[in-house]
Amino acid sequence: MGGHHSHKPPVFDENEEVNFDHFQILRAIGKGSFGKVCIVQKRDTKKMYAMKYMNKQKCIERDEVRNVFRELQIMQGLEHPFLVNLWYSFQDEEDMFMVVDLLLGGDLRYHLQQNVRFTEATVKLYICELALALEYLQRYHILHRDIKPDNILLDEHGHVHVTDFNIATIVKGTEKASSMAGTKPYMAPEVFQVYMDGGPGYSYPVDWWSLGVTAYELLRGWRPYEIHSATPVDDILNMFKVERVHYSSTWCKGMVALLKKLLTKDPESRLSSLGDVQSAPYLADVNWDAVFEKALTPGFVPNKGRLNCDPTFELEEMILESKPLHKKKKRLAKNRSRDGTKDSCPLNGHLQQCLETVRKEFIIFNREKLRRQQGQSGQLLDPEGRAVSQAQGKLQDGCNNNILAHACSRGCSS
């Protein structure tokens, strides 16, 4: 899929915005609800990344633009060893791009489907690493809302990294979130409760519930409750009332006690902070500094000799995709020359207006450049040089105050 290799890396102007031409496309590795992912190499530094690209027109038609923008706004302010960190974001006429850490170990869902048996020691370390990630997100007032095996990627050594912030939201102080968001089998009882009767809303404990469900599933191979995406909400709430979770008699008592605390239905009584987890007797022997430094060896190391994902993505991109990425440059050049002619077909006016709004409002980000600007201050800045917390302050539960929310919420279908 990539272009020709040149022996001498190209030199890009330090002040030039990073764009599509700065990367060599190596291969497609996946697709999600929000776009497709491929492995890329930055031409000047030779560093490898994962690049997610999302077609603007499709995002507008599906009313997903504000989610993409929220994800970008959140990710530009975060950097942590157990997250998938954002490095660059940019756009062209067709797509929005996010360039993030490349993790070749595959996600935990893939390994569950490959029938990997995760030992208690392995899951114990995952819980510790994920607890550090959740504590960090909490410090930045972020609810992830979609912690599950699909959104936990392994690096080549087997350490976990949380990805996919497209339904994450910000809750400050005593604020609560109130929209029903997440993946049903991993959602906490209070999220369903809000949906059913308005409830008091929910906060950080929902992510710790999801961590409990995920840990249980990794150990057992199935989840504690038989909930599927089609299960009605009242059936789910009834399940929580009448069903008891079965813990394997082969698991050690400490692990069972920890899972019970994470899967406590009342959020007030649930373990829901790093301090809570660290005080669990089962984790009393953990060296948390060593966990943070990734100095502990995971019990499961992904196979280095293969790409830990479904190989059909590559074929789909090459054969089925109507606008393949590796032909983008030629296609855009052709479009630009065609746009200069009289017979080019105009897009419908409202869609055109939405595309223009997206172009203007898109957040361009370059972590490399930011690091140079940071100097000694230690303060992470956004592209305008403001402290990121101010950028994050614009976010609210389920929406942001961006002009986009108004410009493109009136049914932008082509």
N, C-alpha and C positions, 0 to 999 in steps of 0.2 A: 504493500500500500504506500510506502514511503517513496520519496523522490530519490535522486542519485546522491550517493555519499560524496562529499568533497573532503579532501584530506585536511584542508586548513579551515578551522571554524570561522564563520563569518563574524565580523565585528559590527555590533549594533550601537548606535548612538545611545549613551546613557540616559539622555532626556527623551528619547523617542518612546512613545507608548508601545508596550508589548502588543503584538498582534499575531494573527494566524500564521503569517509568513515566518515568524520566529521559531516555529516548531516543525519538526519532521514527524509525520504520522507513521507509526509503526504497525499497529494492528488494533482492530475493534475487539473489545473485551466484554461489553455488556450493554443492556438497555434497561431503563427503569420507567416509572410512570412519567418522569420529567424529561427524559432525553436519552442520549446514547453516550457511551464512554469508550474512549480508545486510549492506547498507550502512546505517548508522544515523547520526543527528545528535544530539548531546547537546543537550537543549533549552535549557539555561541558557547554555552557552559557544558554541553553534552549531558546535562542532568535529565533524568527520566521522570516523567509525571504521568498522572491520569488526567485526561481532558474530557470533561462532560460538555456536550453541546446540545442546545435546545433550540428548535426551530421557532422563530418569533411568531410567525403566522399561526402555527399550531397552538402555541401557548396562549395567544390572544383568543383564538376560537374556543379553547377549552377553559378560558377564564383562569389561567394558571400564572399569569404574569406577576401578580402581586406576591405569590408564594416564592417565585424565583427571586424577586427583589428582596423579600424578607430574608431568604436563605443567604443571599449575598451580604446583606447588611449585618446579619448576625455573624457570619463566618469571617468577615474582614476584621472583627474585633477579637477573634479567638486564636490562641496558639497553645497547644498542649500535647505532651507525648502520647496520650491515649485518644486523641481525636484525629480525624482525617483533616489536615489543615489546608486552607485555601492559600494559593500562591499568587495567582493572577486571575483577573477577569477582564474580558474585552468583548467586543461585538463586531459583526460586519452586517451587511444588508440582510442576510438570511438568518443568522444564528446568534445566540448569546453563548459565551464560552466561560467555563470555570476550570482552572487548572489547579489540581490538588495533589497531595502526596500520593505516590504510587505504592500500593500495597499488593504484593503479588501472591499473598497467602490464601486468597479467596475469602468469602464470607462464611460465617458459621452455619448458615442454612445449607450452603453447598456441601459442607463437610458432614452435616447431619444426613443429607440425602445420599452421601457416599458411605453411609453406615459407620462413620467413625465413632468409636466408643470413647467418650471423654471420661477420664478418671476423676475421682474426687479432688485429688491434688491439683489437677489441671483447672477444674472449675473453680476451686478455691482461689487460685491466682487470678483467673478472669474476674471473679467477684471483686477482688482487691483493686485490680487495675481499673475496672469500670466504676468502682466507688470513687476513685480519685478523679476520674473524668466527670462524674455527676457532681461531685463537690465543686469542681472548678466551674462547671456550667451554672451551678447554684449561686456561686460568688458573683457571676455576671447576670444574675436574675433570669436565667434561661431555663425554660421547660423544653425538653427535647420532644416528648410525647410520642416517640415511635421507637423506643428501645426494643429490639427483637433480634434474633440471630441473623436475619437478612441485612441488618444495618450495623453489624459488627464485623469488621474486616481484620484479617490477620496479616502481620508483616512476615517477612521471610523467616524470622526467628520464632514466630508463634505468639507474639504479643498482640493484644486486642486494640482496635481503634474504632471509635464511634463515628459513623458517617450519616449523611442524609438529614439535613436540617430544614427540609422544605415544609414541615408543619410545626417547626419549633416556634415558641412564642416567648415574650418577655413578661414577667410578673414582678412588680416592684413592691417592696414593703408588705403590707397586708392584702394586696390585690390578689384576686383569684382569677383563674381562667374559667370560661364558661361554655366554650363551643365544644361539640363532640368531635374530637379529633384523635386519630391513632389507628391501630390495627386491632380489631375486636378481641382476638384471643389474648392480647397483651395489655388490654386497657383495664385500669383499676375500677373497682365498683363505683367509686364516687363520680367517675366520668359518665357512666350510664345513668346514675342517679340524677345528675344535673339535667340530662336529656329528658328523663321521665317526669320529674316534678319540679324542675327549676333548681332544686338543691342549693347549697351555699357556694357552689363552685369548687374548684380543686387547685392544687398547687404541687410543689416538688415531690410529695410522696408518690404521685402517679408513676414517676420514672423509676422509683425504687421497687414498686410493685412489678413493673415490667422486667426489672432486673431479676426479681425472684422467679417469675414465670420462665424467663430465659434460662436461668441456672438450672431449674427443675428439668426443663426440656433437654438440656445438654446432658444431664446425668441419666435421664430415664428414656429419652428417645420420643417421648410424647409429653403433652402439656398437662398441668394439674386439673384443668377443666376442659370438657369437650365443647369448646366454643369455636364456631367457624364464622366466616364473614357474613353468611346468610342467616345466622341464628338471631331470632328476634330479641330486642332489648329486654322485654319483660321476661322471656325465658332465661336470659343470662342472669338477670337480677334474682330470679327464683333459684337458679343454680347456686348462686353465692349464698342464698339463705339456707338451702336444705342439704347441699352436698358437702361432704368432708373430703379434704385432700388426702390422698394416700401416699405415704412416704415409704420408700423401700426399706425393708428390714436390714438390707445389706449396707445401708449408708450409716456412717458414724453419727452418734447422737448429736455432736456439735454441729454438723452440717444440717441435720434435720431441724434443730432448734433455730439456726440462722434462717433457713428457708421459711419456717413458720412465722418468724418475725417480719420477714420481707413480704409474706403473703397474708399479713393481718388485714382484715377487711376494713377496719376503722383506721383512716389515715392518721388520726391523732396518736394511735398506739403503735403504728408501723415504724420499723427502722427507716429513717428517711434523711439521714445525714452521714457524713463520713465519721463523725464522732460516735454516732449510734452503732455503726458497723464495727468500728475499731474496739468498741467496748464488748462486742460479742465474745464469749469465752473461746469459741472455736478459732478466732483470729488473734488470740492473745499472743501467740508466738511469732506474729508477722513483723518483719522488719520493713516498715512502710517507706523508709528512705530508699531501701534496696528495690522495693516495688517501683517507686517513682523513677529510679535511675535505670529501670529495666535490667537490673543485675541478677534477677532470679530467672532461672531457665524454665520456660513453659514445658509442661509434660507432653504437649503435642506440637510437633514442628511440621508445617506443611511440606509436601513434596517439592523440593527445589527444581527437580528435573522437568516439571510440567507447569503449565498455566492452570491455576486452580479455578477454572470457570468453564462454562459451556462453550465448546468450540464452534457451535452453529452461528454465533454472533458475527464471526468473521465472514462466513458465507453470505449471511443475510445482507451485510453491508456491501459486499462486492456484487452480489447478484440481484437482490430484491429491492434494494434502496433506490428510489427514483432520483435522489440527489446525493450521490455518494460523496463523502468528504474529500477523498483523494482527487476528485475532479472539480473541486470547488473553484480553484483559481481560474481555470478556463471558463467555467460556467459564469462566474461573476463578471469576467471581462466581456463575455458575449452579451450578458444582460445590460451592461453599461453602454455598450455600443448600440444595442437595440433600443435602449431608452432614448437615445438621441434621434431615433427615426420616428416618423409620423405614425407608422402603423403599429407601434407597441401598444399592447392592450392594457389600459389602466385598471388598477385594482379598485374595488368598490370604495367609495369615499370614506366611509366610516372606518374600514379596515386600514386604509392609508393613514388616516388621522391617528389611529391607535399605534401603528408601526412608527410613526413620527414621534409620538409621545414616548414610546419605549426607547427609541434611539436617544432622545434628549435626557431621559431620566435614568438610563442605565448607569450603574456604578462601576467605573473603571478602577481596578485595584492592582497593585504591584507590591508584594511584600518585600521583595529585594530592595526596591527603591525606598520603601518606608524604613527599612533597617538602616539604610545609609543616612536617612534624614533624622532618625531617632538620636543618633550620636550618643551622648552620655545621659540623656534625659530619662531613659528607661520607660518612657511613656509611649505606648503604641498609638500612632496617629492615623487618622483616616486620610484619603487622598487629598482632602482640602487642608490637611495639617491640623485638624481639630482632634482633640482626644476622642477615642472611639466611643467612650461612654455617651457622649453627646449624640453621636450618630445613632446609637442604640436607643436613646431616649425617645426617638421618633416612633418607636414600634409599640403597638398595642396588641391585645389578644385578638388574633384572627384577622388583623388588617394592619396597614400602615397608613400614615397620613399623607402619603405620596399623592401627587396629582394623578398618578396612574389609576388609583382606586376609583377616582371619579371619571377620568377620561375613558377608561376601558371597561366599565362595569355594565355597559348598556347593550350587551349582546353583540360582540364583535364577530359575527360569523361572516365568512366570505360568500 
